Amino acid sequence: MNKHFDIIIIGSGMGGYLLAQSIRQQSAQKRIAIITKTDGRFYPKPMLSTALYHQKTPEMIMTATASEMAAKYDLEIITHTEVKAVDCAQKKLEIDGQIIRYDALVMATGSHANEIPGLRPVNGYISVNSMEDYEQLIDQLSQTKNLLIIGSGLVGVEFAHDLLHAGYKVSMVSQTPQALWGLVPSEIGGRCRDHLVGMGLDWFEDPGVKAVHEDHQRVAVSFSSRAAASYDLVLSAIGIKPNIALAQEIGLSTQRGIVADQYGRCSSKDVFAIGDCAQIYGLNLTYVAPIKQQAQAIAKTLTGEQTPIHYPAMPVVVKTPTYPLTLVPVREAEVIGNWQPQAYPDKTGIISAFYDKDQLKGFALAGTATKERNHWLSKMPPSIVSKS
């Protein structure tokens, strides 16, 4: 007999599990299934880039196993399984030759690490975007003395901070003069870079890594404008990209992510998107705060109360404890405006605000100025998206 569920969620990342939890808060009756390629462990993904600092093993990061989540929230979790086909018109999907029917389908397919065009990865070249990736990193760190981080964005900076703190010799190649380009103004990005250099980081700029190859159990890296060098380990931290292949195969509208409306609905009836793969209000937001907002609203919609997703100002705390940083990034498809430094009496702190004419769109606080977070949050508009 074919199975039928009220709601099927494809993916067991934060988006999928937060949604399942939110649905359970609204309804004890809904039959919910989660289908995942992985073992279905539930864990806070942001911890992956800071676990070293807090001396946490993969087991310590994990919140619950799939079976524990299934029992706690009355879910059916189908692990190590890939969805082969989805028929949105007939509301059914196929896994392992079995047809499963649904009333509502949620795409929570997550993201994957960006790749450098033309670069063929080798042993010792990794990205960390999942618990499985983190386990691989931990395994390789035991044989690592020096490593290279490619990219100076949020994840690269957080990993550099933790690895330096743990005593590793760390180099970082950046395409920009400052860290966190596009997220913070140049002054704060420069201060962040200088702080990491003060911790021992070997920072250098280069237009881009061209190739990697194995070199006597090390990784040789070819750069665009500097001599090649070898490292015990190379960590690529050049961002993530939504997993939209399945969405495209089943005919959903996609751009950067899976296009969804203010309720999380996709272009096919009774199909929704959440998390790293979703593009809502034209924005692909991959932090925990917006995913929580999505989960709460979509859960209400799925249980009968049409609820638009609300995006208030959502602070991002950069996990570099020895140099505190808090920011509300500018979230717009086309960013218009500029950073304006603000007066602050303590020279160990910096405040910068992003204005479009007279409208505050975001802010960045560094050092001792992070204590001004609530004051600046109170200045932000109630929603970061323009009303249509």
ABEGO torsion letter per residue (X at the ends): XBBBBABBBBEABAAAAAAAAAAAAABAABBBBBBBABAGBBBBAAAAAAAAAAGBBAAAABABBAAAAAAAAGBBBBBGBBBABBBAAAGBBBBGGBBBBBABBBBBAEBBBBBBBGBBBBBGBBBBABAAAAAAAAAAAAABABBBBBEABAAAAAAAAAAAAAGBBBBBBBABABBGBGABBAAAAAAAAAAAAAAGBBBBBBAEBABBBBBGGBBBBBBAABBBBBBABBBBBAEBBBBAAAAAAAGBBBBABBBBBAAGBBABBGBBBBEAABBBGGBBBABAAAAAAAAAAAAAAAAGBBBBBBBBBBBBBBBBAABBBBBBBBBBABBBEBBBBBBBABAABBBBBBBBEABBABBBBBEAAAAAAAAAAAABBABABBBX
